[in-house]
């Protein structure tokens, strides 16, 4: 398996990262970038990453959030993506990436939803985002293909919002981490040895137990399972999200923003007359960890009717490909859980990203590495996302979830 060792080189590591997709690999790379000299091990149960959220993502980035911290996280992410080669030491092997700035367009069809967009835009503008509010007539003038008669307001930003090559970012996190000495193994964590204050060992399906200094839970939808191994309960559950690549019989005459319809369906530009649509079933509840089955009725009864009503040109489309992925959904507030557990202090969280993990991975990996190195943050302060809000039941609610 490319890039994976047959077994760990050591019986003890200073940092063990459970989950080798983009969050775990970002943390591993940032540790090397910031000069960490301890031993680091990344454990990934699926070395193909076939069902990882990293692989199945829409791979887009936005600044249209309702909380300043999430906006700042994405602003750093946008800068990081577009300076990837420089971030990675001006390595000529690393490609120069750019964001395809077709933007996100949130559409409101009620006064209450419009008020939410206005409140969000005020927060975004104060943070330096380029979000603009549009009346239905302004939406129609800019994008004549929309049906706007039922709309009250729209919210659009085309600066550092759109598609980016997330898999390439992920690939270089992994490559550079390995080249800097991080060990990657393909194995599954089956248990944690711990006391009331520390995790002392990570048990593997292969039969080995790895002693550890710190443990980072970057296990995606399995984050709650891993936390439970340390006796910790976190409100994370897998939620199924469906995706379709479609070809329009009559392509639109200009790029399509990632359009978030009031129905909950969303659709974006791909290029060459193709588009990517997505959404979820109703009701939107938890699913089994291994459930990636398609549900044809979600497309036929919900997503296609919604996007064809909003964009009549999509009444005639052909589905080219389709798949289902998972969100690691935080049921408390749809925001990440980060930082150390208040009692088991060497157990760190990177969980619950609720669909915006890929775009947040540069900032989240950096912050976690800073905590490991310094016992605190040196750049963005992520303490609002720490675990104590979970036990208090006081969420930092993110109102702009797709």
C-alpha positions in Angstrom: 0.0 0.0 0.0 1.6 3.2 -1.2 3.0 5.3 1.6 1.9 2.9 4.4 4.3 0.8 6.5 3.6 -2.8 7.2 3.8 -2.1 10.9 4.9 0.7 13.3 8.6 1.3 13.6 8.3 1.9 17.4 6.3 0.6 20.4 5.8 4.2 21.6 5.1 7.5 19.9 4.9 11.0 21.3 1.8 11.7 19.2 -0.7 9.1 17.8 -3.2 10.4 15.3 -6.2 8.2 14.7 -7.5 8.9 11.2 -5.2 9.6 8.2 -7.6 11.6 6.0 -7.2 15.4 5.6 -7.6 16.4 9.3 -5.1 13.8 10.6 -2.7 14.4 7.8 -2.9 18.2 8.1 -2.1 17.9 11.8 0.8 15.5 11.0 2.3 17.9 8.4 1.9 21.0 10.6 3.7 19.3 13.4 6.7 18.9 11.1 6.3 22.4 9.6 6.4 23.9 13.1 9.5 22.0 14.1 8.1 19.2 16.3 10.9 16.7 16.9 8.9 13.9 18.6 7.7 10.7 17.0 4.4 10.9 15.2 2.2 7.9 14.1 -0.9 8.2 11.9 -3.2 5.2 11.9 -5.7 4.9 9.0 -8.2 2.0 8.9 -8.9 2.4 5.1 -5.7 3.2 3.1 -7.7 3.5 -0.1 -9.7 6.4 1.4 -12.6 5.2 -0.8 -15.3 6.2 1.7 -13.6 9.0 3.4 -15.3 12.4 3.5 -12.1 13.9 2.1 -12.5 11.8 -1.1 -16.3 12.2 -1.5 -16.5 15.9 -0.7 -17.9 18.7 -3.0 -14.4 20.2 -2.5 -15.4 23.8 -2.1 -14.6 26.6 0.2 -16.6 29.6 1.4 -16.6 32.5 3.8 -20.3 32.7 4.1 -20.6 31.5 7.7 -22.5 33.1 10.6 -19.7 33.1 13.1 -16.5 35.2 12.8 -14.3 32.3 13.8 -15.5 30.1 11.0 -15.0 32.9 8.6 -11.4 33.5 9.8 -10.7 29.7 9.5 -11.9 29.7 5.9 -9.9 32.9 5.1 -6.8 31.2 6.2 -7.8 28.1 4.3 -8.2 30.1 1.1 -4.8 31.8 1.5 -3.2 28.4 2.3 -4.6 26.7 -0.8 -3.5 29.5 -3.1 0.0 29.5 -1.6 0.4 25.7 -1.3 3.8 25.5 -3.0 5.2 28.3 -0.8 3.7 26.8 2.3 5.5 23.5 1.5 8.9 25.1 1.1 8.7 26.2 -2.5 8.9 22.6 -3.6 8.7 22.5 -7.4 6.8 19.2 -7.2 3.9 20.9 -5.5 1.4 22.4 -8.0 0.2 26.0 -7.8 -3.5 25.9 -7.0 -6.3 28.4 -7.4 -9.9 28.7 -6.3 -12.5 28.7 -9.0 -14.4 31.7 -7.7 -17.9 30.9 -9.0 -19.0 31.7 -5.4 -21.9 30.5 -3.2 -25.4 31.9 -3.6 -27.7 31.4 -0.7 -31.4 31.9 -1.6 -34.0 32.9 0.9 -37.8 32.5 0.3 -39.1 33.8 3.6 -38.6 37.0 5.5 -37.1 35.0 8.4 -34.5 33.4 6.2 -33.8 36.7 4.6 -33.2 38.2 8.1 -30.7 35.4 8.7 -28.8 36.2 5.5 -28.7 39.9 6.5 -27.3 39.1 9.9 -24.8 36.6 8.5 -23.7 39.2 5.9 -23.0 41.8 8.5 -20.7 39.4 10.4 -19.0 38.4 7.1 -18.5 42.0 6.0 -17.0 42.9 9.4 -14.5 40.1 8.9 -13.5 41.4 5.5 -15.5 39.0 3.3 -16.9 40.2 0.0 -20.5 39.0 0.5 -23.2 41.0 -1.2 -27.0 40.9 -0.7 -29.1 40.7 -3.8 -32.8 41.4 -4.4 -34.6 38.9 -6.7 -34.4 41.4 -9.6 -30.6 41.7 -9.0 -30.3 37.9 -8.9 -32.2 37.6 -12.2 -30.1 40.3 -13.9 -26.9 38.6 -12.9 -28.1 35.1 -13.6 -31.0 35.1 -16.0 -31.5 31.3 -15.8 -32.9 31.4 -12.2 -36.6 31.3 -11.4 -36.9 34.0 -8.7 -40.6 34.7 -8.3 -40.7 33.1 -4.8 -37.5 34.6 -3.5 -37.0 37.4 -1.0 -33.2 37.8 -0.9 -29.9 36.2 -2.0 -26.4 36.3 -0.6 -23.4 35.9 -2.9 -19.6 36.1 -2.5 -17.3 35.4 -5.4 -14.0 36.2 -3.6 -12.2 33.1 -2.3 -15.4 31.1 -2.7 -15.8 28.1 -5.0 -14.1 24.9 -6.0 -10.5 24.0 -5.1 -8.5 20.8 -5.6 -8.9 19.5 -2.1 -7.5 16.0 -2.9 -4.2 17.6 -4.1 -4.0 19.5 -0.8 -4.6 16.3 1.1 -2.1 14.3 -1.0 0.7 16.8 -0.2 -0.1 16.9 3.5 0.5 13.2 3.5 3.5 13.2 1.2 5.3 15.9 3.0 4.5 14.5 6.5 5.9 11.1 5.5 9.0 12.7 3.9 9.6 14.6 7.2 9.5 11.3 9.2 5.9 10.8 10.2 4.9 7.0 10.2 1.7 5.9 8.5 0.2 2.5 9.1 -2.9 0.8 7.8 -4.6 -0.6 10.8 -7.8 -0.1 12.9 -7.9 1.1 16.5 -10.0 -1.3 18.6 -9.5 0.2 22.0 -7.6 2.7 24.2 -5.9 2.0 27.5 -6.6 4.9 29.8 -6.9 6.2 33.3 -9.1 9.0 34.6 -6.5 11.5 33.4 -4.5 10.0 30.5 -4.6 7.7 27.5 -1.6 5.4 27.9 -2.0 3.0 24.9 -3.7 2.6 21.6 -4.8 -1.0 20.8 -4.8 -2.1 17.2 -6.7 -4.8 15.3 -3.4 -6.3 14.3 -2.8 -7.2 18.0 -0.2 -4.5 18.9 -0.6 -1.9 21.5 1.2 1.4 20.9 2.2 3.5 23.9 1.5 7.2 23.4 2.2 10.7 24.7 -0.8 12.4 23.1 -3.7 11.1 21.0 -5.5 13.0 18.3 -9.0 11.8 17.5 -9.3 12.6 13.7 -11.5 9.6 12.9 -14.2 11.4 11.0 -17.6 9.7 11.4 -16.0 7.2 13.7 -15.0 10.0 16.1 -17.7 9.2 18.6 -16.6 5.5 18.5 -13.0 6.5 19.3 -14.0 8.9 22.0 -16.1 6.2 23.6 -13.0 4.0 23.9 -11.8 6.6 26.4 -15.1 6.8 28.2 -16.0 10.1 26.5 -19.4 10.9 24.9 -19.5 13.3 22.0 -22.6 14.3 20.0 -21.3 13.1 16.6 -23.2 10.9 14.2 -22.9 10.0 10.5 -25.4 11.7 8.2 -25.7 10.6 4.6 -25.3 13.1 1.8 -26.0 12.3 -1.8 -24.1 13.7 -4.8 -24.8 13.6 -8.5 -22.8 14.8 -11.5 -25.2 15.8 -14.3 -25.0 17.0 -17.9 -27.5 19.5 -19.1 -29.0 19.3 -22.6 -28.7 23.1 -22.7 -25.7 24.3 -20.7 -26.1 27.6 -18.9 -24.5 30.6 -20.6 -22.3 31.6 -17.6 -20.7 29.9 -14.6 -23.2 28.6 -11.9 -22.5 29.6 -8.3 -22.9 26.9 -5.7 -26.6 27.5 -5.3 -28.2 26.6 -2.0 -31.9 26.4 -2.7 -34.4 27.0 0.2 -35.5 23.4 -0.4 -32.1 22.2 0.9 -30.9 21.0 -2.5 -27.7 22.5 -3.9 -25.9 22.6 -7.3 -22.7 24.0 -8.6 -20.6 24.5 -11.7 -18.2 21.7 -12.8 -17.5 22.9 -16.4 -18.2 21.9 -20.0 -21.9 21.7 -19.5 -21.7 19.5 -16.4 -22.8 20.3 -12.9 -22.7 18.7 -9.4 -25.9 18.5 -7.3 -26.3 17.3 -3.8 -28.7 17.0 -0.8 -30.1 14.6 1.7 -33.2 12.6 2.4 -36.0 13.8 4.6 -36.0 13.4 7.5 -32.2 13.9 7.9 -31.2 11.5 10.6 -28.2 9.3 11.4 -27.1 6.4 9.3 -25.0 3.3 9.8 -21.3 3.8 9.5 -21.1 1.4 6.5 -24.3 2.7 4.8 -23.3 4.3 1.5 -26.3 2.9 -0.5 -27.9 5.2 -3.0 -31.6 6.1 -2.7 -33.1 6.8 -6.1 -36.2 8.5 -4.7 -34.0 11.3 -3.2 -33.0 12.4 -6.7 -36.3 11.8 -8.4 -38.6 13.2 -5.7 -36.6 15.9 -4.1 -33.3 17.1 -5.6 -34.1 17.0 -9.3 -37.5 18.7 -8.9 -36.0 21.4 -6.7 -33.1 22.3 -9.0 -35.3 22.1 -12.1 -37.8 24.5 -10.5 -35.0 26.9 -9.6 -33.2 26.5 -12.9 -35.6 25.5 -15.7 -32.8 24.5 -18.0 -32.2 21.5 -15.6 -35.5 20.0 -16.6 -33.5 18.1 -19.2 -30.4 16.6 -17.6 -28.6 13.3 -17.7 -27.0 11.8 -14.5 -23.4 10.9 -15.3 -22.4 9.6 -11.9 -23.7 9.5 -8.4 -22.5 8.5 -4.9 -23.3 8.9 -1.2 -20.9 10.2 1.4 -21.1 11.0 5.1 -21.0 14.1 7.3 -19.5 13.8 10.8 -22.5 15.8 12.1 -22.3 17.6 15.4 -25.9 17.5 16.6 -25.3 20.2 19.3 -24.3 23.1 17.1 -22.8 21.8 13.7 -19.4 23.1 14.6 -16.1 21.3 15.2 -15.0 19.9 18.6 -11.3 20.7 19.0 -8.6 20.9 21.7 -8.0 18.6 24.7 -10.5 16.8 26.9 -10.7 18.7 30.2 -9.9 15.7 32.3 -8.1 13.3 30.0 -5.7 16.0 29.0 -3.7 14.1 26.4 -6.8 13.2 24.3 -7.4 15.9 21.6 -10.5 16.3 19.5 -10.7 17.0 15.7 -14.4 16.0 15.2 -17.8 17.1 14.1 -17.1 19.3 11.1 -20.6 18.8 9.8 -19.7 19.2 6.1 -17.1 21.9 6.2 -14.0 19.9 7.3 -12.1 19.9 4.0 -12.0 23.7 3.7 -11.1 24.0 7.4 -8.3 21.5 7.5 -5.4 23.9 7.0 -6.4 26.0 10.0 -7.5 23.0 12.2 -4.3 21.1 11.6 -2.2 24.1 12.4 -4.2 24.8 15.6 -3.9 21.2 16.8 -0.2 21.2 16.1 0.2 24.5 18.1 -1.6 23.0 21.0 0.6 19.9 21.0 3.8 22.0 20.8 2.9 24.9 23.1 -0.1 23.8 25.2 -2.1 26.7 23.6 -2.8 28.5 20.3 -0.4 30.9 18.6 -2.6 32.0 15.7 -6.4 31.5 15.6 -7.9 30.9 19.1 -10.1 27.8 18.8 -11.1 27.6 22.5 -14.8 28.4 21.6 -14.8 25.0 19.9 -13.4 23.1 23.0 -15.2 20.3 24.7 -16.4 22.2 27.7 -19.2 23.6 25.7 -20.4 20.1 25.0 -20.7 19.2 28.7 -22.4 22.5 29.4 -24.8 22.0 26.4 -24.1 25.5 25.2 -23.4 25.4 21.5 -21.7 27.9 19.3 -24.4 27.5 16.7 -23.4 27.8 13.1 -26.5 29.0 11.1 -25.0 28.6 7.7 -24.8 24.8 7.3 -25.4 23.1 3.9 
